[in-house]
Amino acid sequence: MSFLEIKGLHKHYGPVAALAGVDLDVASGSRTAIVGPSGCGKTTLLRLIAGFEAPDQGRIVLDGEVLANGGAAVPAHRRGIGVVAQDGALFPHLTIGDNIGFGMGRGDDKRAERIVELAYIVGLDKAILKRRPHELSGGQQQRVALARAMAMKPRLMLLDEPFSALDTGLRASMRKAVAELLEAAGITTILVTHDQAEALSFAAQVAVMRDGKFSQVGTPRDLYLKPKDRMIAEFLGDAIILPASISGGFANSPLGRIAVDTNDSRDVARILLRPEQIGLKRTSREGMSGTPDMLFGEVTESEFAGSTCTIAVRLLNNFDPPDAAAIGNTPLILRKSGMDAPAVGEIVRLTVSGKAHVFV
């Protein structure tokens, strides 16, 4: 039985359907990420789960308790759900300690002790508890917001783009720290984000939302390597999509004979490779002679970005599957280590590792 069960959720704002039949199951103690483009309905779904708004239709059940069923809904303050917003939403007139303890009773004898304990759990020194929010960095403010949400011992934690305002390096470390904290506390968590890499690294389950409903739900690895369609493939990362014919577990493609993830046979299909599956080795035009079964290309663009380098490779020889002309002169876009990436004009030999995914 799912800890959180969402069935047939609909929400309209006038004639606009923000949610159009959302279904989702979340296991107890797990982390789920909801990812999708702006305006797809991610935040609306979070608001309905939190109880800030009621659905027009559908059910939300948390740990066996019906929180919403059509227009009837349990008030937000009775749901036992913690929420951390993008900006932290701290009270500027309160100290950090009072922000953390905002929802605790003033008469609680252990209130001060619990505030210090929560500050320690989220990695904050108790010396900052007398400061005001404006005296803290962005990362510290988000930790305070998380501590405040944890203070109420929530059954479910909702994170709405909590890391998006942080610098890149801080965002990654903060995301890892928060994931570890929530896992240690055993709190079931849903993260809403537009950042694909963040969703894939944070959660055990990822739900891709499009036009008010989920297009695909699964593990990060399955969604990245076996996306349901081209749109999901390209949304979740750089994608190399090629025409091919499929037979006996292999694809006949512009990149040659490639192992695929199905044994079905198809005369015309599309296959997916991720750039990291393409290996490059420097060679020369002379090195191309006498090797008809090998694939070669010329580097036409190179963009250095420190640890990585984005390069464009134009194929110099092409195998001949159906619809091979569809690839035309379109270069392959690959990302390689910035330490030893080939330069523009260099000739490279291309190899493929792993299996290609065949779109259904």
ZIRA-V616620 format. One record per pair of residues at least 24 apart in sequence whose C-alpha atoms are under 8 Angstrom apart, sorted by sequence separation. I is the first residue (numbers start at 1). J is the second residue. D is the distance in whole Angstrom. If there is no record, write none. Layout:
BEGIN
I|J|D ; I|J|D
END
This chain:
BEGIN
2|26|6 ; 3|27|5 ; 4|28|8 ; 51|75|6 ; 52|76|6 ; 122|146|7 ; 208|232|8 ; 244|268|6 ; 245|269|6 ; 310|334|6 ; 311|335|6 ; 2|27|5 ; 3|28|5 ; 19|44|8 ; 51|76|4 ; 119|144|7 ; 122|147|6 ; 243|268|7 ; 244|269|5 ; 310|335|4 ; 311|336|8 ; 1|27|8 ; 2|28|7 ; 18|44|7 ; 19|45|7 ; 50|76|6 ; 121|147|8 ; 176|202|7 ; 243|269|6 ; 244|270|6 ; 309|335|6 ; 310|336|6 ; 138|165|8 ; 139|166|7 ; 175|202|7 ; 243|270|5 ; 244|271|7 ; 308|335|6 ; 309|336|5 ; 51|79|8 ; 119|147|6 ; 138|166|6 ; 242|270|6 ; 243|271|6 ; 308|336|6 ; 309|337|6 ; 50|79|7 ; 118|147|6 ; 241|270|7 ; 242|271|5 ; 308|337|5 ; 309|338|5 ; 157|187|7 ; 159|189|7 ; 161|191|7 ; 241|271|6 ; 242|272|7 ; 307|337|6 ; 308|338|4 ; 50|81|6 ; 98|129|8 ; 139|170|7 ; 156|187|6 ; 157|188|6 ; 158|189|6 ; 159|190|6 ; 160|191|6 ; 161|192|6 ; 241|272|5 ; 307|338|5 ; 308|339|8 ; 50|82|8 ; 96|128|7 ; 97|129|4 ; 118|150|8 ; 155|187|6 ; 156|188|5 ; 157|189|5 ; 158|190|5 ; 159|191|5 ; 160|192|5 ; 161|193|5 ; 240|272|6 ; 241|273|7 ; 306|338|6 ; 307|339|7 ; 309|341|7 ; 50|83|8 ; 96|129|5 ; 97|130|6 ; 118|151|7 ; 154|187|7 ; 155|188|7 ; 156|189|6 ; 157|190|6 ; 158|191|6 ; 159|192|6 ; 160|193|7 ; 161|194|8 ; 239|272|7 ; 240|273|5 ; 305|338|7 ; 95|129|6 ; 96|130|6 ; 156|190|8 ; 158|192|8 ; 239|273|6 ; 240|274|6 ; 304|338|6 ; 95|130|5 ; 96|131|6 ; 139|174|7 ; 239|274|5 ; 240|275|7 ; 95|131|5 ; 96|132|6 ; 115|151|8 ; 238|274|6 ; 239|275|7 ; 21|58|8 ; 95|132|5 ; 96|133|6 ; 114|151|8 ; 237|274|8 ; 238|275|7 ; 256|293|8 ; 94|132|6 ; 95|133|7 ; 93|132|7 ; 94|133|8 ; 196|235|8 ; 197|236|8 ; 233|272|8 ; 256|295|8 ; 92|132|7 ; 196|236|6 ; 255|295|7 ; 302|342|8 ; 92|133|6 ; 196|237|7 ; 302|343|6 ; 91|133|7 ; 92|134|7 ; 301|343|8 ; 302|344|6 ; 90|133|7 ; 299|342|7 ; 301|344|6 ; 11|55|5 ; 12|56|7 ; 100|144|6 ; 299|343|7 ; 300|344|5 ; 10|55|6 ; 11|56|5 ; 99|144|8 ; 100|145|7 ; 103|148|8 ; 299|344|5 ; 300|345|6 ; 9|55|7 ; 10|56|6 ; 11|57|7 ; 99|145|8 ; 102|148|7 ; 298|344|8 ; 299|345|5 ; 9|56|8 ; 10|57|5 ; 100|147|6 ; 101|148|6 ; 104|151|7 ; 298|345|6 ; 299|346|6 ; 9|57|6 ; 10|58|6 ; 96|144|7 ; 100|148|4 ; 103|151|7 ; 104|152|7 ; 298|346|6 ; 299|347|7 ; 8|57|7 ; 9|58|4 ; 99|148|7 ; 100|149|8 ; 103|152|7 ; 225|274|8 ; 298|347|5 ; 299|348|7 ; 8|58|5 ; 9|59|6 ; 101|151|7 ; 297|347|6 ; 298|348|6 ; 7|58|6 ; 8|59|7 ; 90|141|8 ; 100|151|7 ; 296|347|7 ; 297|348|5 ; 6|58|8 ; 7|59|5 ; 296|348|6 ; 297|349|6 ; 6|59|6 ; 7|60|7 ; 88|141|6 ; 296|349|4 ; 297|350|7 ; 5|59|8 ; 6|60|5 ; 88|142|5 ; 268|322|7 ; 295|349|6 ; 296|350|6 ; 5|60|6 ; 6|61|7 ; 87|142|8 ; 90|145|7 ; 267|322|8 ; 268|323|8 ; 294|349|7 ; 295|350|5 ; 4|60|7 ; 5|61|5 ; 88|144|8 ; 89|145|7 ; 122|178|8 ; 278|334|8 ; 294|350|8 ; 295|351|7 ; 4|61|6 ; 5|62|7 ; 88|145|5 ; 3|61|8 ; 4|62|5 ; 84|142|8 ; 275|333|7 ; 276|334|7 ; 3|62|6 ; 4|63|6 ; 122|181|7 ; 275|334|5 ; 276|335|7 ; 3|63|5 ; 121|181|7 ; 275|335|6 ; 276|336|8 ; 282|342|7 ; 2|63|8 ; 3|64|7 ; 84|145|6 ; 84|146|6 ; 256|318|8 ; 284|346|7 ; 285|347|7 ; 255|318|7 ; 256|319|6 ; 283|346|8 ; 284|347|5 ; 254|318|5 ; 255|319|6 ; 282|346|7 ; 283|347|5 ; 284|348|7 ; 84|149|7 ; 254|319|5 ; 282|347|6 ; 283|348|5 ; 83|149|6 ; 253|319|7 ; 254|320|6 ; 282|348|4 ; 283|349|7 ; 82|149|5 ; 252|319|8 ; 253|320|7 ; 254|321|6 ; 281|348|5 ; 282|349|6 ; 82|150|7 ; 252|320|8 ; 253|321|5 ; 280|348|6 ; 281|349|5 ; 252|321|6 ; 280|349|6 ; 281|350|7 ; 82|152|7 ; 254|324|6 ; 280|350|5 ; 253|324|7 ; 279|350|6 ; 280|351|7 ; 80|152|8 ; 82|154|5 ; 278|350|7 ; 279|351|5 ; 80|153|8 ; 81|154|5 ; 82|155|8 ; 84|157|8 ; 86|159|8 ; 254|327|8 ; 278|351|6 ; 279|352|6 ; 80|154|5 ; 81|155|6 ; 82|156|6 ; 83|157|6 ; 84|158|6 ; 85|159|6 ; 86|160|6 ; 88|162|7 ; 278|352|5 ; 279|353|7 ; 80|155|6 ; 81|156|5 ; 82|157|5 ; 83|158|5 ; 84|159|5 ; 85|160|5 ; 86|161|5 ; 87|162|7 ; 277|352|6 ; 278|353|7 ; 80|156|7 ; 81|157|6 ; 82|158|6 ; 83|159|6 ; 84|160|6 ; 85|161|7 ; 86|162|4 ; 245|321|6 ; 277|353|5 ; 81|158|7 ; 83|160|8 ; 85|162|6 ; 86|163|7 ; 244|321|6 ; 245|322|7 ; 277|354|7 ; 84|162|7 ; 86|164|7 ; 87|165|7 ; 243|321|7 ; 244|322|6 ; 86|165|7 ; 243|322|7 ; 244|323|8 ; 243|323|6 ; 244|324|8 ; 243|324|6 ; 273|355|8 ; 243|326|7 ; 273|356|5 ; 243|327|8 ; 272|356|5 ; 273|357|7 ; 242|327|7 ; 271|356|6 ; 272|357|5 ; 271|357|5 ; 272|358|6 ; 271|358|5 ; 272|359|7 ; 270|358|6 ; 271|359|6 ; 269|358|7 ; 270|359|6 ; 269|359|7 ; 240|332|7 ; 240|333|8 ; 258|352|7 ; 261|355|6 ; 259|354|7 ; 260|355|5 ; 261|356|6 ; 262|357|8 ; 259|355|5 ; 260|356|5 ; 261|357|6 ; 262|358|7 ; 258|355|7 ; 259|356|6 ; 260|357|6 ; 261|358|7 ; 258|356|7 ; 260|358|7 ; 50|158|8 ; 46|158|7 ; 46|160|8 ; 43|160|7 ; 230|359|8 ; 229|359|6 ; 226|357|6 ; 228|359|7 ; 229|360|7 ; 225|357|7 ; 227|359|8 ; 228|360|7 ; 46|192|8 ; 43|192|7 ; 42|192|6 ; 30|183|8 ; 29|183|7 ; 30|186|8 ; 34|190|7 ; 38|194|7 ; 29|186|5 ; 30|187|7 ; 31|188|6 ; 32|189|6 ; 33|190|6 ; 34|191|6 ; 35|192|6 ; 36|193|7 ; 37|194|6 ; 29|187|5 ; 30|188|5 ; 31|189|5 ; 32|190|5 ; 33|191|5 ; 34|192|5 ; 35|193|5 ; 36|194|5 ; 28|187|8 ; 29|188|4 ; 30|189|6 ; 31|190|6 ; 32|191|6 ; 33|192|6 ; 34|193|6 ; 35|194|5 ; 28|188|6 ; 29|189|7 ; 31|191|8 ; 33|193|7 ; 35|195|7 ; 27|188|8 ; 35|196|7 ; 35|199|7 ; 34|199|7 ; 33|199|5 ; 33|200|8 ; 42|209|7 ; 41|209|7 ; 33|202|7 ; 40|209|6 ; 41|210|8 ; 32|202|8 ; 33|203|6 ; 40|210|5 ; 41|211|7 ; 42|212|8 ; 31|202|7 ; 32|203|5 ; 33|204|8 ; 35|206|7 ; 40|211|5 ; 41|212|5 ; 31|203|5 ; 32|204|6 ; 33|205|6 ; 34|206|6 ; 35|207|6 ; 36|208|6 ; 37|209|8 ; 39|211|8 ; 40|212|5 ; 41|213|8 ; 30|203|8 ; 31|204|6 ; 32|205|5 ; 33|206|5 ; 34|207|5 ; 35|208|5 ; 36|209|5 ; 37|210|7 ; 40|213|8 ; 30|204|7 ; 31|205|7 ; 32|206|6 ; 33|207|6 ; 34|208|6 ; 35|209|6 ; 36|210|6 ; 32|207|7 ; 34|209|7 ; 22|212|7 ; 23|213|8 ; 20|211|8 ; 21|212|7 ; 22|213|5 ; 23|214|7 ; 19|211|8 ; 20|212|5 ; 21|213|6 ; 22|214|6 ; 18|211|8 ; 19|212|4 ; 20|213|6 ; 18|212|5 ; 19|213|6 ; 17|212|7
END
